[in-house]
Amino acid sequence: MTTHPVLSVPGIAYGGDYNPEQWPEEVWAQDMRLMRDAGVNFVSVGIFSWALLEPSEGVYDFSRMDRILDLLHENGIAADLATPTAAPPAWFYRAHPEALPVDKEGRRLSYGSRQTLCPSSPAYHEAALRITGALAERYADNPAVAMWHIHNEYGCHNNSCYCDTSAAAFRDWLRARYADDLSALNDAWGTTFWGQWYYDWDEILPPRASGAGPNPSHLLDWRRFSSDELLSLYRAERDVVRKATPATPVTTNFMAITDALDYWRWAPELDVVANDHYTMSTDPEPEIEIALSSDLMRSLAGGPWFLMEHSTGALNWHTVNRPKRPGELRRNALAHVAHGADGIAYFQWRASKAGAEQWHSAMVPHAGTDSQIWRDVVRLGADLRALAEVRGSTGTAEVAITWDWNARWALEFPAQPNSELRYVDLVRSWYDPLWRAGVAVDFVRPDADLSPYRLVLVPGLYLVDDEGAANLAGFTERGGTLVVGFHSGAVDQNCHVRLGGYPGAFREVLGVSSDEYFPLQPGETVGLSEGGRGSLWSERLRLAGAEAVTEYADGLLAGIPAVTRKAYGEGTAWYLATHPDPATLTSLITTVYTEAGVETVRMAPEGVEAVRRRSPSADYLFLIDHSGLGAEVTVAEDAVELLTGKATPGSVTLAPGEVAVVREPRHG
């Protein structure tokens, strides 16, 4: 996170995407009254307004936006003013059809939706900076504008274009990456295989559809390029508005745990890290994914962050558009606050009556104010006002989990030993026991400063460079506890297999070596000597300084180590050569974090999430009952529950499905 300006909205910001252009102006006055009733103090405007702001090339009509911003300012509501560049007008595409993206099969897509553009198109660049510059000039000193919102959800729907213009941009990116040395690229891509050697930069194309399997090194650089190409668009627009309004923070909205972009590269470019997060109705425990993605955003931000979009209820893009359960709207929002959000916003303020998202829930639903959603929205506004003092507080974690987009991309490329491996699933399975136990977690890059942590978990870090591997080993040598999952350290930054035996980069620190993988078929499991079963993976492992904690109990590898432990320097390194069932994995991780001296946030009953935020003078303990059973939790004798304003000496009682936020004297 940068040290550029921060959002000036006091307390916890609350609101959503506001699209008044969808409604007659007589509705706007009602919107203002309802926003005040709900405690809304922040809205995003103009996100998809390009066609209205610039009805023809170079001709602007700001009259509607002028009235909207004036109305918001008069009612004490801050505006997050967007550059509308995610949805170019039809007139632009008619003039520049070459700006439409081409997919990997060579089909040029049509306009009529959103995010339909070639990121490398010169015509798009010029038009996007033109409208951005016009907006920045007009609203540089507008008192309603509290933040600039660049584009919308970069990488959503379309993050790559395979046209010839994109191919030329890709080659320019490669020339910069490999210092204009074509032999270095050939070496990095291993192009001697299948006769792919390149003799001229112009021979290199995007990884378009071809007759056989793609080159993973080629794919990896393409994913890096695609992320960087969109980042260059963001930077260009950001610099335009920052030049005009240097005191106003600038952001764009990330998309939770998407694989589209490398957010470690993006986050330092934002003044405020913002995120869009939508739960999946098929997820039986969406609260875990909320916590995981929120912890990831807090880690990217290095502190508090902003929830720019989530839903009050049903999502139009699910197979079955299912609403949230009673109280879930409130629990979801306050869980994001618990994990570091200083702003809570929804898509959108008023449910659309027309368009592709007309069945997407909103703060004001189709039924209007005589609805449960509206009553929940008003109650949440009161909750957030009561939590104003929490703003700016941070979390403290003794446990870190590595998260790396390069490793994620590479793990999920074709032709892996087990094509069932999914990066996020592996990470969540390791995160789950910590969440249930109330153990705070940060996410880190492999090369990050690990000195604040007692324990670092490394699930599925298939790709790691030498610097990252050395950093993790050094953390262990200095006294940390390291736990590494199967198929980690297998390849370097170019997707080249690390020779000499698996797990490649981590053989020395782990004290093990494997000469062959034995991945498991879908539904196949292997018994473990200490109880439980493993799935997805097994390997023929031999000890090289480590001790066996668990062995395979049956199958081809019966008697071979499956879980190992090694003293390394002042620390300890564990290796999991299979994917234990949830109960077995929970037991193992509990043993590890207990031995490492990691403290839980607060002992709480099963089904009650316990999260701590910390300020210089107080701890804020969030208790969220996901069980629906209610609970009693021990707190400090001089604690105060902020949502009710009542003292809670010694304990706080949670009604079924409810939330409590307890201010306690600072712990430790």
C-alpha positions as CSV (number, residue, x, y, z in Angstrom):
1,M,0.0,0.0,0.0
2,T,1.3,3.5,-0.9
3,T,1.6,6.5,1.4
4,H,-0.6,8.5,-1.0
5,P,-3.8,10.2,0.3
6,V,-6.3,8.1,2.2
7,L,-10.1,8.2,1.9
8,S,-11.5,11.2,3.8
9,V,-14.9,9.7,4.7
10,P,-15.1,9.5,8.5
11,G,-15.7,6.2,10.3
12,I,-16.5,3.1,8.3
13,A,-17.6,4.1,4.8
14,Y,-20.9,2.7,3.7
15,G,-22.7,2.6,0.4
16,G,-22.5,1.1,-3.0
17,D,-22.5,1.6,-6.8
18,Y,-25.0,4.4,-7.6
19,N,-26.4,4.4,-11.1
20,P,-29.0,7.2,-11.2
21,E,-28.8,7.4,-15.0
22,Q,-30.9,4.3,-15.0
23,W,-33.8,6.2,-13.3
24,P,-35.9,9.3,-13.9
25,E,-34.6,12.3,-12.0
26,E,-37.6,12.4,-9.7
27,V,-36.3,9.1,-8.2
28,W,-33.0,10.8,-7.3
29,A,-34.5,12.9,-4.4
30,Q,-36.0,9.7,-3.0
31,D,-32.6,8.1,-3.3
32,M,-31.0,10.8,-1.2
33,R,-33.7,10.5,1.5
34,L,-33.3,6.7,1.7
35,M,-29.5,7.0,1.7
36,R,-29.7,9.2,4.8
37,D,-32.1,6.8,6.4
38,A,-29.7,3.9,5.8
39,G,-26.6,5.8,6.9
40,V,-25.0,5.7,3.5
41,N,-22.1,8.1,3.3
42,F,-20.3,6.9,0.2
43,V,-21.3,5.9,-3.4
44,S,-19.4,5.1,-6.6
45,V,-20.7,6.9,-9.6
46,G,-20.1,7.0,-13.4
47,I,-18.6,3.5,-13.7
48,F,-20.5,2.7,-17.0
49,S,-21.3,6.2,-18.1
50,W,-18.9,6.7,-21.0
51,A,-21.7,6.7,-23.7
52,L,-23.6,9.4,-21.8
53,L,-20.6,11.5,-20.9
54,E,-19.1,11.5,-24.4
55,P,-22.0,11.0,-26.9
56,S,-19.7,11.4,-29.8
57,E,-15.9,11.6,-30.2
58,G,-14.6,14.7,-28.3
59,V,-18.1,16.0,-27.5
60,Y,-18.9,15.9,-23.8
61,D,-22.1,16.2,-21.8
62,F,-21.4,16.6,-18.1
63,S,-24.7,18.1,-17.2
64,R,-26.1,14.9,-15.7
65,M,-22.9,14.2,-13.7
66,D,-22.8,17.8,-12.5
67,R,-26.3,17.4,-11.0
68,I,-25.6,14.0,-9.5
69,L,-22.4,15.2,-7.7
70,D,-24.1,18.4,-6.5
71,L,-27.0,16.4,-5.1
72,L,-24.7,14.0,-3.3
73,H,-22.6,16.8,-1.8
74,E,-25.8,18.6,-0.6
75,N,-26.7,15.4,1.2
76,G,-23.3,14.8,2.8
77,I,-22.5,11.7,0.6
78,A,-19.0,11.3,-0.7
79,A,-18.5,10.3,-4.3
80,D,-16.1,7.7,-5.6
81,L,-15.9,9.0,-9.2
82,A,-15.1,6.4,-11.8
83,T,-13.4,6.7,-15.1
84,P,-16.0,4.8,-17.3
85,T,-13.4,3.0,-19.5
86,A,-14.7,-0.5,-18.8
87,A,-17.6,0.1,-21.3
88,P,-16.6,2.1,-24.4
89,P,-19.6,3.5,-26.4
90,A,-20.9,1.8,-29.6
91,W,-19.7,4.8,-31.7
92,F,-16.1,4.1,-30.6
93,Y,-16.3,0.4,-31.8
94,R,-17.9,1.5,-35.1
95,A,-15.0,3.8,-35.6
96,H,-12.4,1.3,-34.3
97,P,-13.5,-2.3,-34.8
98,E,-9.9,-3.3,-34.4
99,A,-10.2,-2.4,-30.7
100,L,-12.5,-5.4,-30.2
101,P,-10.7,-8.4,-28.6
102,V,-9.8,-11.6,-30.4
103,D,-10.0,-14.9,-28.5
104,K,-7.4,-17.7,-28.7
105,E,-9.5,-19.5,-31.4
106,G,-9.1,-16.3,-33.6
107,R,-12.7,-15.1,-33.2
108,R,-13.2,-11.4,-32.9
109,L,-15.8,-10.6,-30.2
110,S,-18.6,-8.0,-30.6
111,Y,-19.6,-5.1,-28.5
112,G,-22.8,-4.9,-26.6
113,S,-21.6,-5.8,-23.2
114,R,-18.8,-4.7,-21.0
115,Q,-15.0,-5.2,-20.7
116,T,-15.0,-6.0,-24.4
117,L,-11.7,-4.5,-25.5
118,C,-8.2,-5.2,-26.6
119,P,-5.9,-4.0,-23.8
120,S,-3.1,-3.3,-26.4
121,S,-5.3,-1.2,-28.8
122,P,-3.8,2.2,-29.5
123,A,-7.2,3.6,-30.3
124,Y,-8.6,2.4,-27.0
125,H,-5.6,3.9,-25.1
126,E,-6.2,7.2,-26.8
127,A,-9.9,7.3,-26.2
128,A,-9.6,6.1,-22.6
129,L,-7.1,8.8,-21.7
130,R,-9.2,11.4,-23.4
131,I,-12.3,10.8,-21.4
132,T,-10.2,10.4,-18.2
133,G,-8.5,13.7,-18.8
134,A,-11.8,15.5,-19.5
135,L,-13.3,14.1,-16.2
136,A,-10.2,14.9,-14.2
137,E,-10.1,18.5,-15.5
138,R,-13.8,19.1,-14.8
139,Y,-14.0,17.5,-11.4
140,A,-10.5,18.2,-10.0
141,D,-11.9,20.6,-7.4
142,N,-15.4,19.2,-6.9
143,P,-16.1,18.9,-3.2
144,A,-18.2,15.8,-3.7
145,V,-15.3,13.7,-5.0
146,A,-13.5,11.8,-2.2
147,M,-11.8,9.2,-4.4
148,W,-11.2,8.3,-8.0
149,H,-12.2,4.9,-9.2
150,I,-10.2,3.8,-12.3
151,H,-12.0,1.5,-14.8
152,N,-13.8,-1.4,-13.2
153,E,-12.7,-5.0,-12.4
154,Y,-9.7,-5.2,-14.6
155,G,-9.5,-8.7,-16.0
156,C,-13.2,-9.5,-15.5
157,H,-14.6,-11.4,-18.5
158,N,-11.7,-10.5,-20.7
159,N,-8.1,-10.1,-19.6
160,S,-6.3,-11.2,-22.8
161,C,-6.6,-10.5,-26.5
162,Y,-4.8,-12.7,-29.1
163,C,-4.9,-10.3,-32.0
164,D,-1.9,-9.2,-34.0
165,T,-1.7,-5.9,-32.1
166,S,-1.6,-7.8,-28.8
167,A,1.0,-10.1,-30.3
168,A,3.3,-7.1,-31.1
169,A,2.8,-5.8,-27.6
170,F,3.6,-9.2,-26.2
171,R,6.9,-9.2,-28.2
172,D,7.8,-5.8,-26.8
173,W,7.1,-7.0,-23.3
174,L,9.3,-10.1,-23.9
175,R,12.1,-8.0,-25.3
176,A,12.1,-5.9,-22.2
177,R,12.0,-9.0,-19.9
178,Y,14.8,-10.8,-21.6
179,A,17.0,-7.7,-22.3
180,D,16.5,-8.0,-26.1
181,D,18.3,-11.4,-26.0
182,L,16.4,-13.9,-28.0
183,S,18.7,-16.7,-26.9
184,A,17.7,-16.0,-23.3
185,L,14.0,-16.3,-24.2
186,N,14.7,-19.6,-26.0
187,D,16.5,-20.9,-22.9
188,A,13.7,-19.7,-20.6
189,W,11.0,-21.3,-22.7
190,G,12.9,-24.5,-23.4
191,T,12.2,-24.1,-27.1
192,T,14.5,-27.0,-28.1
193,F,11.5,-29.2,-27.2
194,W,9.2,-29.9,-30.1
195,G,11.4,-27.7,-32.4
196,Q,10.0,-24.4,-31.1
197,W,13.2,-22.5,-31.4
198,Y,12.8,-18.8,-32.4
199,Y,15.2,-17.1,-34.8
200,D,13.4,-13.7,-34.9
201,W,11.2,-11.9,-32.4
202,D,8.5,-11.5,-35.0
203,E,8.0,-15.3,-35.0
204,I,6.6,-15.2,-31.5
205,L,2.9,-15.2,-31.1
206,P,0.4,-15.4,-28.2
207,P,-0.5,-18.9,-27.1
208,R,-3.3,-19.2,-29.6
209,A,-5.2,-22.5,-30.2
210,S,-2.9,-25.1,-31.7
211,G,-2.9,-28.7,-32.5
212,A,-1.2,-30.1,-29.4
213,G,-0.4,-29.1,-25.9
214,P,1.0,-25.6,-25.2
215,N,4.4,-24.8,-23.8
216,P,4.0,-24.0,-20.1
217,S,6.8,-21.4,-20.1
218,H,5.2,-19.6,-23.0
219,L,1.8,-19.7,-21.2
220,L,3.4,-18.4,-18.0
221,D,4.9,-15.4,-19.7
222,W,1.6,-14.7,-21.4
223,R,-0.2,-14.6,-18.1
224,R,2.4,-12.2,-16.7
225,F,2.2,-10.1,-19.8
226,S,-1.6,-10.0,-19.7
227,S,-1.6,-8.8,-16.1
228,D,1.1,-6.2,-16.8
229,E,-0.7,-4.9,-19.9
230,L,-3.8,-4.2,-17.9
231,L,-1.7,-2.7,-15.1
232,S,-0.2,-0.3,-17.7
233,L,-3.7,0.9,-18.6
234,Y,-4.5,1.5,-14.9
235,R,-1.3,3.4,-14.4
236,A,-1.9,5.6,-17.4
237,E,-5.4,6.6,-16.2
238,R,-4.3,6.9,-12.6
239,D,-1.5,9.3,-13.6
240,V,-3.9,11.5,-15.5
241,V,-6.2,12.0,-12.5
242,R,-3.4,12.1,-10.0
243,K,-1.8,15.0,-11.9
244,A,-5.1,16.9,-11.8
245,T,-6.0,16.0,-8.2
246,P,-2.9,14.9,-6.3
247,A,-4.7,15.1,-2.9
248,T,-7.5,12.7,-3.8
249,P,-6.8,9.0,-3.4
250,V,-7.1,6.7,-6.4
251,T,-8.2,3.0,-6.5
252,T,-9.5,0.3,-8.7
253,N,-11.5,-2.7,-7.6
254,F,-9.8,-6.1,-7.3
255,M,-11.8,-9.3,-7.6
256,A,-11.1,-11.3,-4.5
257,I,-9.2,-14.5,-5.4
258,T,-9.3,-14.2,-9.1
259,D,-6.5,-15.8,-11.2
260,A,-6.6,-13.0,-13.8
261,L,-4.0,-10.6,-12.3
262,D,-1.0,-10.7,-10.1
263,Y,-2.2,-8.4,-7.3
264,W,1.2,-8.4,-5.6
265,R,2.3,-6.2,-8.5
266,W,-0.9,-4.2,-8.6
267,A,-1.4,-3.4,-4.9
268,P,1.5,-0.9,-4.5
269,E,0.0,1.2,-7.3
270,L,-3.2,1.9,-5.4
271,D,-3.8,4.5,-2.7
272,V,-6.6,2.4,-1.3
273,V,-6.7,-1.4,-1.9
274,A,-10.3,-2.2,-2.8
275,N,-12.0,-5.5,-3.5
276,D,-15.2,-7.0,-5.0
277,H,-16.3,-10.2,-3.3
278,Y,-19.3,-12.4,-4.0
279,T,-20.0,-15.6,-2.2
280,M,-21.0,-18.8,-4.1
281,S,-24.4,-20.1,-3.3
282,T,-23.1,-23.7,-3.7
283,D,-20.5,-23.1,-1.0
284,P,-21.8,-24.7,2.3
285,E,-19.5,-22.4,4.4
286,P,-19.1,-19.2,2.5
287,E,-17.9,-17.5,5.7
288,I,-14.6,-19.2,5.3
289,E,-14.0,-17.9,1.8
290,I,-15.0,-14.4,3.0
291,A,-12.4,-14.6,5.7
292,L,-9.7,-16.0,3.4
293,S,-10.2,-13.4,0.7
294,S,-10.4,-10.6,3.2
295,D,-7.2,-11.7,4.9
296,L,-5.6,-11.7,1.4
297,M,-6.8,-8.1,0.7
298,R,-5.5,-6.9,4.1
299,S,-2.2,-8.6,3.3
300,L,-2.0,-6.9,-0.1
301,A,-2.9,-3.5,1.5
302,G,-0.6,-3.9,4.4
303,G,-3.4,-2.8,6.6
304,P,-7.1,-1.7,6.3
305,W,-8.7,-2.0,2.9
306,F,-12.1,-1.2,1.2
307,L,-14.9,-3.7,0.2
308,M,-16.0,-2.0,-3.0
309,E,-18.7,-4.5,-4.0
310,H,-20.6,-7.4,-2.5
311,S,-24.2,-8.5,-2.6
312,T,-27.2,-7.9,-0.3
313,G,-28.7,-11.2,-1.5
314,A,-29.0,-13.2,-4.7
315,L,-26.6,-13.0,-7.6
316,N,-27.9,-13.0,-11.2
317,W,-25.0,-15.0,-12.6
318,H,-25.4,-18.1,-10.4
319,T,-27.1,-21.1,-11.9
320,V,-29.8,-20.8,-9.2
321,N,-30.2,-17.2,-8.0
322,R,-30.5,-18.0,-4.3
323,P,-30.9,-15.3,-1.6
324,K,-28.9,-15.1,1.5
325,R,-30.0,-16.8,4.7
326,P,-31.6,-14.7,7.6
327,G,-28.9,-12.5,9.1
328,E,-26.3,-13.5,6.5
329,L,-26.2,-10.0,5.0
330,R,-25.1,-8.6,8.3
331,R,-22.7,-11.4,9.2
332,N,-21.0,-11.2,5.8
333,A,-20.5,-7.4,6.0
334,L,-19.2,-7.4,9.5
335,A,-16.9,-10.3,8.8
336,H,-15.2,-8.2,6.1
337,V,-14.9,-5.4,8.7
338,A,-13.5,-7.9,11.2
339,H,-10.8,-8.9,8.7
340,G,-9.7,-5.3,8.0
341,A,-12.3,-3.5,5.8
342,D,-12.7,0.2,6.6
343,G,-15.5,0.5,3.9
344,I,-18.5,-1.6,3.1
345,A,-20.2,-1.1,-0.3
346,Y,-22.6,-3.1,-2.5
347,F,-23.4,-3.6,-6.1
348,Q,-25.7,-1.8,-6.3
349,W,-27.8,0.9,-4.6
350,R,-31.1,0.3,-6.4
351,A,-31.9,-2.9,-8.2
352,S,-32.1,-2.5,-12.0
353,K,-35.4,-3.0,-13.8
354,A,-33.6,-3.6,-17.1
355,G,-30.4,-4.9,-18.4
356,A,-28.1,-7.9,-17.9
357,E,-28.1,-7.7,-14.1
358,Q,-31.8,-7.0,-13.5
359,W,-32.0,-10.0,-11.2
360,H,-29.0,-9.0,-9.1
361,S,-29.9,-8.0,-5.6
362,A,-29.3,-4.5,-4.3
363,M,-29.6,-2.3,-1.3
364,V,-33.0,-1.1,-2.5
365,P,-34.6,-4.2,-4.0
366,H,-37.4,-4.3,-6.6
367,A,-39.9,-4.5,-3.7
368,G,-38.6,-1.2,-2.3
369,T,-38.4,-0.4,1.4
370,D,-41.1,-2.9,2.4
371,S,-38.6,-5.7,2.3
372,Q,-36.3,-7.6,4.5
373,I,-33.3,-6.6,2.6
374,W,-34.0,-2.9,3.1
375,R,-34.5,-3.5,6.9
376,D,-31.2,-5.4,7.0
377,V,-29.5,-2.6,5.0
378,V,-30.7,0.0,7.5
379,R,-29.7,-2.1,10.5
380,L,-26.2,-2.6,9.0
381,G,-25.8,1.2,8.6
382,A,-26.5,1.6,12.3
383,D,-23.9,-1.1,13.1
384,L,-21.2,0.6,11.0
385,R,-21.9,3.9,12.6
386,A,-21.4,2.2,16.0
387,L,-18.1,0.8,14.8
388,A,-16.6,4.2,13.7
389,E,-13.7,3.9,16.2
390,V,-12.6,0.6,14.7
391,R,-11.5,2.4,11.5
392,G,-7.7,2.3,11.0
393,S,-7.1,-0.5,13.4
394,T,-5.1,-3.5,12.1
395,G,-4.8,-7.2,12.7
396,T,-1.8,-9.1,14.1
397,A,-0.9,-12.6,12.9
398,E,1.8,-15.1,13.9
399,V,0.9,-17.4,11.0
400,A,1.5,-16.7,7.3
401,I,0.4,-18.7,4.2
402,T,2.3,-18.2,1.0
403,W,0.2,-16.9,-1.9
404,D,1.7,-16.5,-5.4
405,W,-0.1,-15.9,-8.7
406,N,2.8,-17.3,-10.7
407,A,2.6,-20.5,-8.8
408,R,-1.1,-20.6,-9.2
409,W,-1.0,-20.1,-13.0
410,A,1.7,-22.7,-13.4
411,L,0.0,-25.4,-11.2
412,E,-3.1,-25.2,-13.3
413,F,-1.6,-25.4,-16.7
414,P,-2.3,-28.6,-18.7
415,A,-0.3,-31.8,-18.4
416,Q,0.3,-31.7,-14.7
417,P,0.9,-35.1,-12.9
418,N,-2.6,-34.6,-11.4
419,S,-5.0,-32.3,-13.4
420,E,-7.4,-32.3,-10.4
421,L,-5.1,-29.9,-8.4
422,R,-6.6,-26.5,-7.8
423,Y,-4.5,-23.8,-6.1
424,V,-7.3,-22.1,-4.2
425,D,-8.7,-25.4,-3.0
426,L,-5.3,-26.4,-1.5
427,V,-4.8,-23.1,0.2
428,R,-8.4,-23.1,1.6
429,S,-8.0,-26.6,3.0
430,W,-4.9,-25.4,5.0
431,Y,-6.6,-22.1,6.0
432,D,-9.8,-23.8,7.2
433,P,-8.4,-25.3,10.4
434,L,-6.8,-22.0,11.4
435,W,-10.0,-20.1,10.8
436,R,-12.0,-22.6,12.9
437,A,-9.5,-22.3,15.7
438,G,-9.5,-18.5,15.7
439,V,-5.8,-18.3,14.5
440,A,-5.1,-15.0,12.7
441,V,-3.5,-15.4,9.2
442,D,-1.6,-13.2,6.8
443,F,-0.8,-14.1,3.2
444,V,2.7,-13.4,2.0
445,R,4.8,-13.7,-1.1
446,P,7.6,-16.3,-0.8
447,D,10.2,-13.6,-0.8
448,A,8.4,-11.4,1.8
449,D,9.8,-10.4,5.2
450,L,8.8,-13.4,7.4
451,S,10.3,-12.1,10.7
452,P,6.8,-11.3,12.2
453,Y,5.7,-14.9,12.0
454,R,6.2,-18.0,14.0
455,L,4.7,-20.4,11.4
456,V,4.7,-20.2,7.6
457,L,2.5,-22.6,5.6
458,V,3.4,-23.4,2.0
459,P,0.5,-25.3,0.3
460,G,0.8,-25.9,-3.4
461,L,3.8,-23.6,-4.1
462,Y,4.6,-25.5,-7.3
463,L,6.7,-22.7,-8.8
464,V,9.2,-20.8,-6.7
465,D,12.3,-18.9,-7.7
466,D,15.6,-19.3,-5.9
467,E,15.1,-16.1,-3.8
468,G,11.8,-17.2,-2.5
469,A,13.0,-20.7,-1.7
470,A,16.1,-19.3,0.1
471,N,13.9,-16.9,2.0
472,L,11.7,-19.7,3.3
473,A,14.7,-21.8,4.3
474,G,16.3,-18.8,6.0
475,F,13.1,-18.2,8.0
476,T,13.3,-21.8,9.3
477,E,17.0,-21.7,10.0
478,R,16.4,-18.6,12.2
479,G,13.8,-20.5,14.4
480,G,10.6,-20.5,12.4
481,T,8.3,-23.4,11.7
482,L,7.8,-24.2,8.0
483,V,5.2,-26.6,6.6
484,V,5.4,-27.4,2.9
485,G,2.8,-29.2,0.9
486,F,3.3,-31.8,-1.9
487,H,4.3,-30.8,-5.4
488,S,5.9,-27.6,-4.0
489,G,9.3,-26.3,-5.2
490,A,9.0,-28.5,-8.3
491,V,9.8,-25.8,-10.9
492,D,11.7,-22.6,-11.1
493,Q,10.5,-19.2,-12.3
494,N,10.6,-20.3,-15.9
495,C,8.5,-23.5,-15.3
496,H,11.6,-25.6,-15.6
497,V,11.7,-28.8,-13.5
498,R,14.3,-28.6,-10.7
499,L,16.4,-31.7,-11.3
500,G,17.9,-34.0,-8.7
501,G,14.6,-35.2,-7.1
502,Y,11.5,-33.7,-5.6
503,P,10.5,-31.5,-3.8
504,G,13.1,-29.6,-5.8
505,A,13.8,-26.2,-4.2
506,F,12.9,-27.5,-0.7
507,R,14.8,-30.8,-0.5
508,E,17.5,-29.5,1.8
509,V,15.4,-27.6,4.3
510,L,12.9,-30.5,4.5
511,G,15.4,-33.3,4.6
512,V,13.6,-35.5,2.1
513,S,13.9,-36.6,-1.5
514,S,11.5,-38.3,-3.9
515,D,12.3,-39.9,-7.2
516,E,8.8,-40.5,-8.5
517,Y,5.3,-39.1,-8.0
518,F,2.3,-41.5,-7.5
519,P,-0.7,-39.1,-7.9
520,L,-4.0,-40.6,-6.9
521,Q,-7.0,-41.0,-9.2
522,P,-10.2,-39.1,-8.6
523,G,-11.9,-40.7,-5.6
524,E,-8.9,-42.8,-4.8
525,T,-7.4,-42.5,-1.3
526,V,-4.5,-44.0,0.6
527,G,-4.5,-44.9,4.3
528,L,-2.2,-43.2,6.8
529,S,-0.4,-44.9,9.6
530,E,-1.5,-42.4,12.3
531,G,-5.2,-42.6,11.1
532,G,-7.1,-40.9,8.4
533,R,-6.6,-41.1,4.6
534,G,-4.9,-39.0,2.0
535,S,-6.1,-38.0,-1.5
536,L,-4.9,-36.4,-4.7
537,W,-1.2,-37.3,-4.1
538,S,1.4,-39.7,-3.0
539,E,5.1,-40.1,-3.8
540,R,8.0,-42.4,-3.2
541,L,9.8,-40.4,-0.5
542,R,13.0,-41.2,1.2
543,L,14.4,-39.6,4.3
544,A,17.6,-37.5,4.0
545,G,17.8,-36.0,7.5
546,A,14.1,-35.8,8.4
547,E,12.1,-38.2,10.5
548,A,8.8,-39.9,9.5
549,V,5.8,-38.7,11.4
550,T,3.2,-40.6,9.3
551,E,3.6,-43.3,6.7
552,Y,1.4,-44.6,3.9
553,A,-0.5,-47.5,5.5
554,D,-1.6,-49.3,2.3
555,G,-1.3,-49.2,-1.5
556,L,1.9,-49.3,-3.6
557,L,3.8,-47.1,-1.2
558,A,2.9,-48.8,2.1
559,G,5.5,-48.1,4.7
560,I,6.9,-45.0,2.8
561,P,6.9,-41.7,4.7
562,A,3.9,-39.5,4.0
563,V,4.5,-36.7,6.6
564,T,7.9,-35.8,7.8
565,R,9.6,-33.5,10.3
566,K,13.1,-32.1,10.4
567,A,15.1,-29.8,12.7
568,Y,16.7,-27.2,10.5
569,G,19.0,-24.6,12.1
570,E,17.0,-23.2,15.0
571,G,13.6,-24.1,13.4
572,T,11.5,-27.0,12.2
573,A,10.4,-28.0,8.7
574,W,7.5,-30.3,7.9
575,Y,6.5,-31.9,4.6
576,L,3.1,-33.3,3.6
577,A,3.5,-35.8,0.7
578,T,-0.3,-36.3,0.4
579,H,-3.5,-34.3,1.0
580,P,-4.9,-35.5,4.3
581,D,-8.7,-35.7,4.9
582,P,-10.1,-32.6,6.8
583,A,-10.0,-34.1,10.3
584,T,-6.5,-35.5,9.8
585,L,-5.2,-32.2,8.4
586,T,-6.8,-30.2,11.2
587,S,-5.1,-32.4,13.8
588,L,-1.8,-32.0,12.1
589,I,-2.0,-28.3,11.7
590,T,-3.2,-27.9,15.3
591,T,-0.1,-29.9,16.4
592,V,2.2,-27.7,14.3
593,Y,0.8,-24.3,15.4
594,T,0.7,-25.4,19.1
595,E,4.3,-26.5,19.0
596,A,5.2,-23.3,17.3
597,G,3.7,-21.3,20.2
598,V,1.0,-19.7,18.1
599,E,-1.9,-18.2,20.1
600,T,-5.5,-18.2,19.1
601,V,-7.4,-14.9,19.0
602,R,-9.9,-16.2,21.5
603,M,-11.2,-19.7,22.5
604,A,-14.8,-19.7,21.1
605,P,-17.4,-22.4,20.7
606,E,-17.6,-24.3,17.4
607,G,-19.2,-22.2,14.7
608,V,-18.3,-18.9,16.3
609,E,-15.7,-16.9,14.3
610,A,-13.4,-14.9,16.5
611,V,-11.3,-12.1,14.9
612,R,-9.2,-9.3,16.5
613,R,-8.4,-5.9,15.1
614,R,-6.0,-3.8,17.1
615,S,-5.5,0.0,17.7
616,P,-2.8,1.7,19.8
617,S,-5.2,1.8,22.7
618,A,-7.6,-1.1,22.4
619,D,-8.4,-4.5,20.9
620,Y,-11.6,-5.0,19.0
621,L,-12.8,-8.6,19.3
622,F,-15.4,-9.6,16.6
623,L,-17.5,-12.6,17.4
624,I,-19.8,-13.9,14.7
625,D,-22.1,-16.8,15.2
626,H,-22.3,-18.9,12.0
627,S,-23.7,-21.9,13.8
628,G,-27.2,-20.5,14.5
629,L,-27.0,-21.8,18.0
630,G,-25.8,-18.8,19.9
631,A,-22.9,-18.9,22.4
632,E,-21.3,-17.3,25.4
633,V,-17.7,-16.1,25.1
634,T,-15.3,-14.9,27.8
635,V,-14.1,-11.4,27.5
636,A,-12.2,-8.9,29.7
637,E,-13.9,-7.6,32.8
638,D,-13.9,-4.0,31.6
639,A,-15.0,-4.8,28.0
640,V,-17.7,-2.9,26.1
641,E,-19.9,-4.3,23.3
642,L,-19.9,-1.5,20.6
643,L,-23.0,-2.5,18.7
644,T,-25.2,-2.0,21.7
645,G,-22.9,0.3,23.7
646,K,-23.3,-1.9,26.8
647,A,-20.6,-3.0,29.2
648,T,-20.1,-6.8,29.1
649,P,-18.0,-7.6,32.2
650,G,-16.4,-11.0,31.9
651,S,-18.5,-12.5,29.1
652,V,-20.7,-11.7,26.1
653,T,-23.7,-13.7,25.0
654,L,-24.4,-14.1,21.3
655,A,-28.0,-14.8,20.3
656,P,-28.3,-17.3,17.4
657,G,-26.8,-15.9,14.2
658,E,-25.8,-12.6,15.8
659,V,-22.6,-10.6,16.0
660,A,-20.8,-8.8,18.8
661,V,-17.9,-6.4,18.6
662,V,-16.1,-6.1,22.0
663,R,-13.7,-3.3,22.9
664,E,-11.1,-4.6,25.3
665,P,-7.9,-3.2,26.7
666,R,-5.0,-3.9,24.3
667,H,-3.8,-7.4,24.6
668,G,0.0,-7.8,24.7
